[in-house]
Amino acid sequence: MATKSRSATPKVPRMPKKELQAWLKGRTTWDHQEWLALLADLSAKGFGHWTESDEGRCAIGEFLEANRAK
C-alpha cells in the first residue's frame, strides 16, 4: 500500500497580513495597550504561532512598522 510521505518540517501558518492591514488602516501610531489588544485579537483568531513567540511578535511589529501610513 503506497502512502504519501510527509515532510519532517512543520508547515508555518500564514502571517496575518490581511488582518494587520485592516488594523493599520487610518492608524499611524499606537500605544502598548493597543499592541497588547492586537496580539490578543490575533491569538483569538488562531494566529497563536505569531503571537506567542518573540520571533512571531517581532515579525508582526516589523510588518506594522513597514506598512503603517506615513
Backbone bond lengths (Angstrom), bond angles and torsions (degrees), N, CA, C in turn:
res aa  C-N    CA-C-N  psi(-1)  N-CA   C-N-CA  omega(-1)  CA-C   N-CA-C  phi
1 M - - - 1.440 - - 1.529 108.77 -
2 A 1.293 116.67 123.43 1.459 121.69 -177.89 1.524 109.91 -87.11
3 T 1.323 114.72 138.34 1.464 120.14 176.37 1.513 108.92 -128.44
4 K 1.295 115.53 151.39 1.458 119.80 176.82 1.523 108.27 -76.99
5 S 1.305 115.41 136.26 1.463 118.12 177.95 1.519 108.64 -82.89
6 R 1.292 114.86 143.81 1.460 121.07 178.36 1.518 108.55 -104.57
7 S 1.301 115.46 144.27 1.455 118.30 179.84 1.526 109.16 -73.20
8 A 1.304 115.66 150.33 1.455 121.25 -178.55 1.530 111.35 -75.69
9 T 1.324 117.40 -19.43 1.454 121.33 -179.50 1.522 109.86 -85.91
10 P 1.333 116.81 122.90 1.468 118.54 179.45 1.532 111.08 -67.34
11 K 1.312 116.10 146.85 1.458 121.75 179.93 1.529 109.31 -74.53
12 V 1.309 116.43 131.09 1.457 121.62 179.04 1.527 108.03 -81.40
13 P 1.331 117.38 127.06 1.469 119.89 177.48 1.523 110.74 -61.02
14 R 1.323 115.51 152.49 1.464 119.35 -178.38 1.518 111.00 -62.72
15 M 1.315 114.42 147.81 1.459 119.56 175.34 1.525 107.33 -74.56
16 P 1.336 117.77 141.52 1.460 120.77 -176.20 1.528 113.64 -77.97
17 K 1.335 116.98 55.31 1.468 121.02 -176.26 1.520 112.16 -60.54
18 K 1.322 117.53 -43.24 1.470 120.92 -179.03 1.532 109.91 -61.28
19 E 1.309 116.75 -44.22 1.458 121.60 179.73 1.530 111.50 -65.93
20 L 1.326 115.93 -39.24 1.460 119.87 179.59 1.525 111.23 -69.21
21 Q 1.327 117.31 -39.09 1.463 120.39 177.26 1.530 110.21 -61.96
22 A 1.333 117.03 -41.86 1.466 120.79 178.75 1.522 110.03 -63.81
23 W 1.330 117.47 -41.58 1.465 121.89 179.92 1.529 110.70 -64.46
24 L 1.328 116.63 -37.25 1.457 121.40 -178.25 1.525 113.73 -73.78
25 K 1.314 117.65 -21.33 1.459 120.74 -173.96 1.527 110.75 -53.00
26 G 1.335 115.22 117.92 1.450 121.49 179.02 1.520 114.90 77.08
27 R 1.305 117.49 7.08 1.463 121.22 -175.51 1.536 108.83 -115.05
28 T 1.315 116.84 126.14 1.462 120.31 177.14 1.517 111.88 -110.38
29 T 1.334 116.41 -21.71 1.464 120.96 178.02 1.519 108.71 -138.01
30 W 1.326 115.38 163.58 1.455 121.68 175.48 1.514 108.39 -156.57
31 D 1.318 115.33 157.05 1.458 119.71 179.82 1.529 110.11 -106.40
32 H 1.308 115.21 -179.42 1.460 120.23 -175.26 1.523 111.61 -63.68
33 Q 1.318 118.00 -38.35 1.464 120.94 179.49 1.528 111.29 -64.76
34 E 1.338 116.98 -38.75 1.467 120.42 177.05 1.526 110.70 -66.34
35 W 1.323 116.15 -38.33 1.460 121.60 177.47 1.534 110.22 -61.59
36 L 1.336 116.47 -47.42 1.462 120.48 179.26 1.527 111.56 -63.53
37 A 1.326 116.68 -38.99 1.470 120.59 178.15 1.526 110.30 -65.45
38 L 1.324 117.34 -40.12 1.467 120.96 177.38 1.527 110.10 -61.42
39 L 1.329 117.12 -47.19 1.467 120.25 179.89 1.525 111.39 -61.29
40 A 1.323 117.51 -41.32 1.466 121.30 178.73 1.523 110.83 -64.04
41 D 1.332 116.55 -41.75 1.467 121.08 179.15 1.527 110.61 -63.96
42 L 1.321 116.66 -45.62 1.469 120.12 179.55 1.523 110.94 -63.74
43 S 1.310 116.92 -39.96 1.461 120.77 178.39 1.528 110.57 -62.01
44 A 1.331 116.59 -43.22 1.466 121.38 179.52 1.529 111.68 -64.63
45 K 1.331 116.27 -26.61 1.472 121.16 179.76 1.527 112.40 -87.13
46 G 1.340 117.34 4.35 1.455 120.63 176.11 1.515 115.86 97.20
47 F 1.321 117.28 14.81 1.458 120.56 -179.93 1.529 111.89 -102.30
48 G 1.313 116.04 35.44 1.462 121.25 -179.48 1.512 113.66 -58.04
49 H 1.329 116.95 -31.23 1.465 120.14 177.75 1.533 110.01 -55.36
50 W 1.324 116.70 -36.93 1.460 121.81 -177.03 1.519 112.60 -88.22
51 T 1.323 118.19 -28.26 1.464 119.83 -173.39 1.521 113.89 -95.72
52 E 1.309 117.82 -15.70 1.461 120.49 -173.09 1.525 114.73 -101.34
53 S 1.325 117.11 6.03 1.464 119.43 177.02 1.522 109.42 -130.74
54 D 1.321 115.63 153.49 1.467 119.74 177.25 1.515 110.99 -59.82
55 E 1.329 116.69 -42.23 1.467 120.56 -179.48 1.518 111.28 -61.91
56 G 1.329 116.94 -42.80 1.454 121.00 179.66 1.518 112.25 -65.73
57 R 1.336 116.37 -44.28 1.464 119.99 178.64 1.521 111.05 -64.28
58 C 1.326 117.01 -37.45 1.469 120.26 176.94 1.525 110.43 -63.89
59 A 1.318 117.09 -41.79 1.467 121.02 179.10 1.527 110.13 -62.79
60 I 1.330 117.31 -41.03 1.468 121.04 177.78 1.529 109.41 -63.59
61 G 1.324 117.02 -46.60 1.461 121.06 179.60 1.515 112.57 -61.05
62 E 1.317 116.78 -41.62 1.463 120.66 178.35 1.528 110.58 -64.32
63 F 1.335 116.45 -40.24 1.465 119.89 177.70 1.529 110.18 -62.50
64 L 1.332 116.78 -45.77 1.454 120.52 -179.31 1.535 111.34 -61.29
65 E 1.313 116.42 -46.16 1.463 120.54 -179.66 1.528 112.01 -63.22
66 A 1.316 116.54 -38.96 1.457 120.83 -178.57 1.530 112.58 -73.92
67 N 1.320 117.34 -22.80 1.464 120.22 -172.80 1.524 114.80 -115.60
68 R 1.312 118.19 1.88 1.463 118.60 -179.11 1.519 110.35 -72.36
69 A 1.333 115.64 152.99 1.469 121.24 178.62 1.521 108.91 -67.87
70 K 1.284 115.20 136.28 1.473 119.48 -178.69 1.496 110.89 -112.70
